[in-house]
Amino acid sequence: MRVVFGAGRSARLTDEVAALGLDRVLVLSTPGQRELARQVADGLGDRAAGVFAEARMHVPAETAAAACAVAAELGADGCVAVGGGSTVGLGKAIALRHGLPVVAVPTTYAGSEMTPIWGLTENGVKRTGRDPAVLPRSVVYDPELTLGLPPAISVTSGINALAHAVEGLYAPDASPIVSLMAEDGALALTEALPRIAAGGGADLDARSRALYGAWLCGAVLGATTMSLHHKLCHVLGGSLDLPHAAVHTVMLPHTLAYNQPCAPTAVATLSRVLGGAPDPARALWELTHELGAPRSLHELGVAEGDIGTVVEQALANPYANPRRVTADGLTALLRRALAGEPPVA
């Protein structure tokens, strides 16, 4: 995997595509970034086979099927995914089915580009898995492409990335090196996000710092096992079609609070990141408020009647977590998150 950083690096995307020996790449984006995708395709010249600008949150199976059909019709030998987790996720779906290499050009801080984790949503259920075939072959981090990302979305996207580091710190397969990456990535994001929120988003240095943090946090997620937080976010997002980054933002303080009693090393690390805060979960909850981010599931459209379904789906398949997960514990956690109450263990 090749990773390159730098303002303006996206203008040299042809070099990355050529280095992989690709001649006909399909450029992917969401509908909202169609114009950027076209600009990228124009810059690639004859190496661009076309544009598919229909990426959606949580990668609906029908969207993935449509993209695969277009890739096959155009004879694409690779994909360039320009955007956030939705677009990179679509590229992974094509790689999973057809083995086409992906070049990722992130415009958010999702971190999906650094993981071999894929996800597909069908009939309201989101399935995830790991396969090295979906890991992008090249990632181009250009902070100039994030300048148009509104501060509010930048904040939730950054906290989404921060969640990868948090779970990596108490993952059962964590290692000293991965934990160092998680701490440095979390520190970079918690330093950069207030600057992005306060400065209207035009601070290129803060954007660069946030991308650096997203890179590290994404790599942590790729190297470790997901736990309660990611499981709940996948269930909430896939079953209720909620905005992925916003769900991470609301849920992270609550899932961290739930696990803190059984994860003392992670708590000590996060306390350092958050300026010595004795309760990192509460500190994160207060930080989201300072950054103007959503703090309740109710704001995102979740109703009390949805909680039972979420708990049932979350408990359906066992997964690693430092604290035993129970129906009563999940129900209490989700009710606090629904109401926007402070997180408690």
LUMBAMAR-491733 format. One record per residue (C-alpha): residue number from 1; chain; x, y, z. Coordinates in steps of 0.05 Angstrom, whole numbers, padded with zeros to 5 digits. Layout:
R resi chain   east  north     up
R  NUM     A      X      Y      Z
...
***
This chain:
R resi chain   east  north     up
R    1     A  00000  00000  00000
R    2     A  00027  00068 -00020
R    3     A  00007  00131  00019
R    4     A  00025  00201 -00003
R    5     A  00012  00267  00031
R    6     A  00014  00339  00010
R    7     A -00026  00400 -00014
R    8     A -00036  00394 -00088
R    9     A -00018  00321 -00093
R   10     A -00085  00303 -00124
R   11     A -00062  00341 -00187
R   12     A -00011  00286 -00197
R   13     A -00061  00230 -00191
R   14     A -00043  00205 -00261
R   15     A  00026  00185 -00233
R   16     A -00007  00141 -00180
R   17     A -00053  00108 -00230
R   18     A  00004  00096 -00279
R   19     A  00048  00067 -00224
R   20     A -00005  00013 -00214
R   21     A -00006 -00002 -00288
R   22     A -00078  00020 -00295
R   23     A -00104  00045 -00363
R   24     A -00180  00051 -00354
R   25     A -00203  00072 -00285
R   26     A -00274  00086 -00263
R   27     A -00278  00149 -00221
R   28     A -00327  00142 -00163
R   29     A -00361  00195 -00120
R   30     A -00427  00213 -00086
R   31     A -00477  00255 -00125
R   32     A -00456  00316 -00085
R   33     A -00384  00309 -00110
R   34     A -00400  00294 -00182
R   35     A -00365  00357 -00206
R   36     A -00301  00340 -00168
R   37     A -00303  00269 -00197
R   38     A -00309  00298 -00267
R   39     A -00250  00344 -00254
R   40     A -00209  00284 -00231
R   41     A -00230  00245 -00293
R   42     A -00210  00303 -00338
R   43     A -00143  00306 -00304
R   44     A -00132  00231 -00316
R   45     A -00145  00241 -00390
R   46     A -00146  00176 -00430
R   47     A -00135  00135 -00367
R   48     A -00206  00152 -00343
R   49     A -00259  00104 -00368
R   50     A -00317  00144 -00339
R   51     A -00351  00170 -00276
R   52     A -00400  00136 -00230
R   53     A -00427  00189 -00182
R   54     A -00480  00149 -00144
R   55     A -00444  00127 -00081
R   56     A -00490  00124 -00020
R   57     A -00482  00117  00055
R   58     A -00474  00046  00081
R   59     A -00463  00020  00009
R   60     A -00532 -00006 -00010
R   61     A -00526 -00073 -00046
R   62     A -00564 -00046 -00106
R   63     A -00516  00013 -00113
R   64     A -00456 -00034 -00110
R   65     A -00488 -00078 -00164
R   66     A -00500 -00018 -00209
R   67     A -00428  00005 -00201
R   68     A -00401 -00064 -00216
R   69     A -00443 -00067 -00279
R   70     A -00417  00001 -00303
R   71     A -00345 -00020 -00288
R   72     A -00354 -00084 -00329
R   73     A -00389 -00047 -00386
R   74     A -00333  00004 -00391
R   75     A -00278 -00048 -00385
R   76     A -00249 -00013 -00324
R   77     A -00185 -00043 -00296
R   78     A -00188 -00002 -00231
R   79     A -00225  00051 -00192
R   80     A -00208  00119 -00165
R   81     A -00252  00134 -00104
R   82     A -00257  00209 -00092
R   83     A -00294  00226 -00027
R   84     A -00307  00198  00042
R   85     A -00326  00131  00071
R   86     A -00387  00122  00026
R   87     A -00346  00128 -00038
R   88     A -00287  00088 -00013
R   89     A -00336  00035  00011
R   90     A -00365  00031 -00059
R   91     A -00296  00022 -00088
R   92     A -00284 -00034 -00038
R   93     A -00349 -00068 -00060
R   94     A -00325 -00068 -00132
R   95     A -00257 -00094 -00110
R   96     A -00291 -00149 -00070
R   97     A -00332 -00172 -00129
R   98     A -00286 -00161 -00188
R   99     A -00216 -00154 -00157
R  100     A -00205 -00084 -00187
R  101     A -00151 -00044 -00150
R  102     A -00174  00020 -00116
R  103     A -00138  00087 -00111
R  104     A -00169  00127 -00055
R  105     A -00170  00203 -00053
R  106     A -00202  00221  00014
R  107     A -00240  00286  00022
R  108     A -00262  00271  00093
R  109     A -00231  00241  00155
R  110     A -00268  00175  00154
R  111     A -00205  00132  00151
R  112     A -00239  00076  00111
R  113     A -00184  00081  00059
R  114     A -00134  00051  00109
R  115     A -00174 -00012  00125
R  116     A -00189 -00079  00092
R  117     A -00260 -00075  00121
R  118     A -00318 -00075  00073
R  119     A -00392 -00064  00086
R  120     A -00457 -00075  00047
R  121     A -00528 -00060  00067
R  122     A -00586 -00102  00043
R  123     A -00658 -00104  00069
R  124     A -00640 -00057  00126
R  125     A -00582 -00101  00152
R  126     A -00510 -00080  00145
R  127     A -00459 -00136  00136
R  128     A -00385 -00124  00145
R  129     A -00323 -00166  00133
R  130     A -00248 -00164  00123
R  131     A -00213 -00180  00058
R  132     A -00143 -00156  00037
R  133     A -00170 -00151 -00034
R  134     A -00209 -00088 -00016
R  135     A -00151 -00049  00015
R  136     A -00135  00009 -00031
R  137     A -00069  00001 -00067
R  138     A -00054  00076 -00063
R  139     A -00081  00133 -00020
R  140     A -00071  00206 -00038
R  141     A -00082  00254  00021
R  142     A -00089  00325 -00006
R  143     A -00114  00374  00048
R  144     A -00135  00423 -00007
R  145     A -00192  00375 -00024
R  146     A -00219  00380  00047
R  147     A -00224  00456  00048
R  148     A -00295  00453  00020
R  149     A -00318  00405  00074
R  150     A -00363  00446  00120
R  151     A -00337  00453  00191
R  152     A -00397  00416  00221
R  153     A -00386  00356  00176
R  154     A -00311  00360  00187
R  155     A -00323  00354  00262
R  156     A -00367  00292  00257
R  157     A -00321  00261  00206
R  158     A -00262  00273  00252
R  159     A -00296  00242  00312
R  160     A -00313  00182  00268
R  161     A -00238  00174  00257
R  162     A -00225  00185  00331
R  163     A -00271  00126  00346
R  164     A -00223  00080  00308
R  165     A -00167  00099  00355
R  166     A -00210  00092  00417
R  167     A -00231  00021  00400
R  168     A -00161  00004  00378
R  169     A -00135  00021  00447
R  170     A -00177 -00033  00481
R  171     A -00180 -00083  00424
R  172     A -00161 -00155  00442
R  173     A -00107 -00155  00389
R  174     A -00077 -00087  00404
R  175     A -00002 -00081  00404
R  176     A  00047 -00028  00432
R  177     A  00059  00001  00362
R  178     A -00015  00004  00345
R  179     A -00029  00037  00412
R  180     A  00024  00090  00398
R  181     A -00009  00103  00330
R  182     A -00077  00108  00363
R  183     A -00052  00158  00414
R  184     A -00017  00202  00363
R  185     A -00076  00199  00315
R  186     A -00125  00217  00370
R  187     A -00081  00274  00393
R  188     A -00076  00302  00323
R  189     A -00151  00301  00314
R  190     A -00168  00331  00381
R  191     A -00119  00388  00367
R  192     A -00143  00400  00295
R  193     A -00218  00396  00301
R  194     A -00227  00457  00347
R  195     A -00185  00498  00298
R  196     A -00226  00475  00239
R  197     A -00291  00490  00276
R  198     A -00268  00558  00299
R  199     A -00235  00580  00235
R  200     A -00291  00566  00187
R  201     A -00253  00508  00156
R  202     A -00201  00548  00117
R  203     A -00141  00530  00161
R  204     A -00099  00487  00114
R  205     A -00050  00468  00169
R  206     A -00107  00444  00213
R  207     A -00136  00406  00154
R  208     A -00069  00373  00143
R  209     A -00063  00355  00216
R  210     A -00133  00324  00215
R  211     A -00116  00282  00153
R  212     A -00053  00258  00188
R  213     A -00096  00237  00248
R  214     A -00147  00204  00203
R  215     A -00092  00165  00169
R  216     A -00065  00138  00234
R  217     A -00133  00123  00264
R  218     A -00155  00088  00200
R  219     A -00092  00045  00202
R  220     A -00108  00027  00274
R  221     A -00177  00003  00255
R  222     A -00147 -00037  00198
R  223     A -00099 -00071  00246
R  224     A -00147 -00088  00303
R  225     A -00215 -00118  00319
R  226     A -00277 -00075  00322
R  227     A -00317 -00076  00387
R  228     A -00382 -00050  00415
R  229     A -00378  00020  00387
R  230     A -00370  00001  00314
R  231     A -00421 -00055  00321
R  232     A -00474 -00007  00347
R  233     A -00458  00046  00295
R  234     A -00464 -00005  00239
R  235     A -00531 -00029  00266
R  236     A -00558  00041  00275
R  237     A -00534  00065  00208
R  238     A -00554  00004  00168
R  239     A -00622 -00009  00198
R  240     A -00645  00063  00205
R  241     A -00605  00095  00148
R  242     A -00572  00147  00193
R  243     A -00513  00191  00175
R  244     A -00452  00149  00192
R  245     A -00405  00201  00220
R  246     A -00459  00234  00262
R  247     A -00478  00167  00293
R  248     A -00405  00156  00312
R  249     A -00403  00226  00343
R  250     A -00464  00214  00387
R  251     A -00447  00144  00407
R  252     A -00372  00148  00422
R  253     A -00376  00180  00491
R  254     A -00429  00129  00512
R  255     A -00394  00067  00486
R  256     A -00329  00090  00516
R  257     A -00363  00102  00583
R  258     A -00392  00032  00581
R  259     A -00323  00002  00570
R  260     A -00280  00047  00614
R  261     A -00286  00005  00678
R  262     A -00254 -00054  00640
R  263     A -00203 -00016  00599
R  264     A -00156  00021  00647
R  265     A -00097  00026  00598
R  266     A -00142  00057  00545
R  267     A -00169  00106  00597
R  268     A -00099  00127  00617
R  269     A -00079  00139  00544
R  270     A -00142  00179  00528
R  271     A -00134  00219  00591
R  272     A -00066  00242  00565
R  273     A -00095  00258  00497
R  274     A -00151  00299  00530
R  275     A -00106  00342  00574
R  276     A -00108  00298  00636
R  277     A -00184  00290  00639
R  278     A -00200  00237  00693
R  279     A -00262  00214  00655
R  280     A -00246  00212  00580
R  281     A -00317  00193  00561
R  282     A -00346  00255  00595
R  283     A -00290  00298  00566
R  284     A -00307  00273  00495
R  285     A -00381  00287  00508
R  286     A -00364  00359  00529
R  287     A -00317  00367  00469
R  288     A -00373  00349  00420
R  289     A -00415  00404  00452
R  290     A -00359  00454  00445
R  291     A -00351  00436  00372
R  292     A -00426  00444  00359
R  293     A -00436  00370  00341
R  294     A -00500  00330  00352
R  295     A -00504  00297  00420
R  296     A -00568  00256  00417
R  297     A -00595  00201  00373
R  298     A -00662  00238  00375
R  299     A -00630  00294  00334
R  300     A -00613  00242  00281
R  301     A -00684  00215  00277
R  302     A -00681  00155  00324
R  303     A -00744  00140  00364
R  304     A -00753  00103  00430
R  305     A -00787  00047  00392
R  306     A -00723  00034  00351
R  307     A -00681  00015  00412
R  308     A -00707 -00056  00418
R  309     A -00691 -00073  00346
R  310     A -00621 -00043  00352
R  311     A -00607 -00083  00415
R  312     A -00632 -00147  00383
R  313     A -00588 -00138  00321
R  314     A -00527 -00117  00362
R  315     A -00532 -00180  00404
R  316     A -00544 -00227  00345
R  317     A -00471 -00241  00332
R  318     A -00417 -00245  00386
R  319     A -00358 -00197  00381
R  320     A -00298 -00178  00422
R  321     A -00308 -00125  00475
R  322     A -00271 -00110  00541
R  323     A -00337 -00110  00580
R  324     A -00391 -00162  00575
R  325     A -00448 -00137  00532
R  326     A -00519 -00148  00558
R  327     A -00588 -00128  00533
R  328     A -00600 -00087  00596
R  329     A -00533 -00052  00589
R  330     A -00544 -00035  00516
R  331     A -00615 -00011  00528
R  332     A -00592  00037  00583
R  333     A -00534  00062  00540
R  334     A -00579  00074  00479
R  335     A -00632  00110  00521
R  336     A -00580  00158  00547
R  337     A -00554  00169  00477
R  338     A -00624  00179  00451
R  339     A -00638  00234  00502
R  340     A -00569  00267  00497
R  341     A -00555  00254  00570
R  342     A -00484  00252  00597
R  343     A -00449  00185  00588
R  344     A -00442  00139  00649
R  345     A -00411  00071  00659
***
